Amino acid sequence: HPAYVPSDVEIDWRNLPNRTAPVSIISELISDVGLLVPCVVEAGLLSRHTRVYLAQFAFVSPDDIKIQDQPWIGAYHEHELQYLFGLPYWHLKNTLRHPSNKVFSDIIMTVFRQFAEQGYPNSPGSSESWPLYRRPGDALLSVSLNSSIKYNFLMNRVAFWKKFIPLLTKWPMSTTS
């Protein structure tokens, strides 16, 4: 149904070589179905019973060996762990050498330490308070060198998949509707 197709996923298939989807589109599809939608749904369920803070890791190192010359990859799954455990301070020879990596590692370690010590993830002296997540569309923290609070983050894509995935499980599929 055209109303459910997110605008950032629309493709003019006639202009693609061999009419194949770019790797970045396939990557977004896998990321949405396997990570984004389940995370948003689970956060909503958990928030009924406990405090939930939702974050989106947005920092991309200028010299990450896994990304190299493919900037469309962005921050990949579990990317934040190398900063949380201080890899930029390990003096690696082939990755995470840029000064911004240490700065970001300090930021992410502070956020996690604050959460462990105080029970909430806001850093002391932070200009923006990280609000609780209660339902889809609520605020999340986009974690980067200049972290910011985002609202309705990718909700058009979440809505699309929440509508489309159940349609895939119906058999036989109706050709009218």
C-alpha positions in Angstrom: 0.0 0.0 0.0 1.6 3.3 -1.1 0.7 5.1 2.2 3.0 2.7 4.1 6.1 3.1 1.9 8.6 5.3 3.8 9.9 8.1 1.5 13.5 7.3 2.2 13.1 3.8 0.9 11.5 4.6 -2.5 13.7 3.5 -5.4 13.5 4.2 -9.1 14.3 0.7 -10.2 14.6 1.7 -13.9 17.9 3.6 -13.1 19.6 0.8 -11.3 22.2 -1.4 -13.1 20.7 -4.9 -13.5 17.7 -3.7 -11.5 19.3 -4.8 -8.3 18.9 -3.0 -5.0 21.9 -1.1 -3.6 23.6 -2.8 -0.7 22.7 0.1 1.5 18.9 -0.5 0.9 19.2 -4.2 1.7 21.3 -3.3 4.8 18.5 -0.8 6.0 15.9 -3.5 5.4 17.7 -6.0 7.5 18.5 -3.4 10.2 14.9 -2.3 10.4 13.3 -5.8 10.5 16.0 -7.3 12.8 16.9 -4.4 15.1 14.8 -1.2 14.8 11.3 -2.6 15.0 12.0 -5.3 17.7 13.9 -2.7 19.8 11.0 -0.2 19.6 8.4 -2.8 20.4 10.4 -4.3 23.3 11.2 -0.8 24.7 7.5 -0.1 24.7 6.6 -3.3 26.5 9.4 -2.9 29.1 8.4 0.7 29.8 5.1 -0.5 31.2 7.0 -2.1 34.1 10.3 -0.3 34.5 12.2 2.8 33.6 13.5 2.6 30.0 15.9 4.9 28.2 16.3 4.5 24.5 19.4 5.5 22.6 20.6 5.4 19.0 24.3 5.2 18.5 25.3 7.8 15.9 29.0 8.4 16.1 31.1 7.2 13.2 34.8 7.2 13.5 36.8 8.9 10.6 39.2 5.9 10.6 37.1 2.8 11.5 38.7 -0.1 9.7 35.3 -1.9 9.3 33.8 1.1 7.4 36.8 2.2 5.4 35.5 3.8 2.1 31.9 2.9 2.7 30.5 5.8 4.8 26.9 4.7 4.1 27.4 1.9 6.7 27.3 4.5 9.5 27.3 3.3 13.1 26.8 -0.5 12.9 25.4 -3.0 15.3 27.5 -3.3 18.5 29.8 -0.4 17.3 29.5 1.3 20.6 31.2 -1.5 22.5 34.6 -0.6 21.3 34.2 2.9 22.8 32.5 1.7 26.0 35.6 -0.5 26.6 38.1 2.2 25.7 39.6 0.7 22.5 40.7 4.2 21.3 43.1 4.2 24.3 44.7 0.9 23.3 46.9 2.6 20.6 45.8 0.3 17.8 47.9 0.6 14.6 45.1 0.2 12.1 41.9 1.7 13.5 40.4 4.2 16.0 43.5 6.5 16.0 41.7 9.8 15.3 41.5 12.1 18.4 37.7 12.2 18.2 37.6 8.5 19.0 39.1 9.2 22.5 36.7 12.1 23.1 33.7 9.9 22.1 34.9 7.0 24.2 35.0 9.4 27.2 31.4 10.5 26.5 30.0 6.9 26.2 31.9 5.7 29.3 30.6 8.7 31.3 27.0 8.0 30.2 27.2 4.3 31.2 29.0 5.0 34.4 26.4 7.6 35.4 23.7 5.1 34.7 25.4 2.4 36.8 26.1 4.8 39.7 22.8 6.9 39.8 20.2 4.8 38.0 19.7 7.4 35.2 22.0 8.0 32.2 22.3 11.8 32.2 25.8 13.1 32.6 26.5 15.7 35.3 26.3 19.2 33.8 24.5 17.9 30.7 22.5 20.6 28.9 19.7 18.2 27.9 18.0 15.7 30.1 17.5 12.2 28.6 13.8 11.6 29.1 12.2 8.2 29.8 10.9 6.2 26.9 7.3 5.2 27.3 5.8 4.5 23.9 6.8 4.6 20.2 7.6 8.2 19.2 8.9 9.2 22.6 12.4 10.7 22.9 15.6 8.9 22.4 19.2 10.0 22.8 21.2 10.1 19.6 24.6 9.5 21.0 27.5 11.2 19.2 30.1 13.9 19.8 27.1 16.4 19.9 24.5 14.1 21.4 20.9 15.3 21.0 17.4 14.2 21.9 15.3 13.1 19.0 11.5 12.6 18.8 9.6 10.3 16.4 12.9 8.8 15.3 12.3 6.7 12.2 8.7 6.2 13.2 7.6 6.1 9.5 9.8 3.1 9.0 8.6 1.4 12.2 5.0 2.0 11.2 5.7 0.5 7.7 7.2 -2.7 9.1 4.6 -3.1 11.8 2.0 -3.0 9.1 3.8 -5.0 6.5 5.4 -7.9 8.5 1.9 -9.3 9.6 0.9 -9.2 5.9 3.8 -11.5 5.0 2.6 -14.1 7.5 -0.9 -14.4 6.1 -1.4 -17.3 3.7 -2.9 -17.5 1.2 -2.4 -13.8 0.5 -5.4 -12.0 -0.8 -4.9 -10.2 -4.1 -7.7 -7.7 -3.3 -7.9 -5.1 -0.6 
